[in-house]
Amino acid sequence: MAEERPESEKNRREGIARHLADLLAREWRSDLPGGANPIYCFSNLFPPGEVQPGERRRLLVASPNPGIIRALARQVTRYREPLRVHGMAFRPERSEIFSIRLERAGIRLTTATPILLRVPSPEGSRGSVPWAPPMPEEEFLQVLNRHLVRRFNAYHATRIDEGTVLIAEGRLLRATRSGSIPTSYWELRSGRLTSSAQRVLAFSIDAGFGERVRQGFGFVNVSRRPGSGP
């Protein structure tokens, strides 16, 4: 619930990323669930729009490590510290834990926060640059698929083929910038998923797409199965 508008400039800058990191760090350091580099991502507050005191908003946090979600739920209930974001202080009322199940027939995803993804430099030189138009959308999808599989392999110590196709189609919704860094919003679709692709995609939805997910990038929503109607 929105309660008040913070007066200090410091409080205005705290934000969701710092709030979640502070909650997780209260009881753990290197023994934090997931180690010193926990994997999680989060949505913006929703529904969007201007907020007045007394109004309610929701926040989603996802992680492939259930321990992180349980830890956050405990901390929110125990400390009930305000989340200061968008010039407003929010007090937690309650939390719920749930999971989603992906169907092998395929799914449609929409990005709820922008994706930051580096691709090989188009100049042919070594190194990478953040993807942005007019770079081909096909290159974004190819690099995204490899990135998701590599992250899964690193987390689980597996060797799933980096050529595994998770995202078969994508449509750029809009190109954006975070400061000086190009980012983008997408509608993404999978084809029919193999069992290994299903596991990688389920992990990736919880872990976030692309880079800097703990800073607020790469949170995606499962919309519906392709072909299930408008």
Protein Blocks (a to p, Z undefined) as FASTA:
>chain_A
ZZbdcfbfklmmnommlmmmmmmmmmpcklpghijmdcddddddddeddddehiacdddd
ddfblklmmmmmmmmmmnopacdeehiacddfbdcdddddddfkbpcdddfbdcdddddd
fklpacddddddfbdfklmmmmmmmmmmmmmmmmnopabdfkbcfblbdcdfbdcdehja
ccdddddddddddfklmmmmmmmmmnogcehklnogaiacdfbdehiaZZ
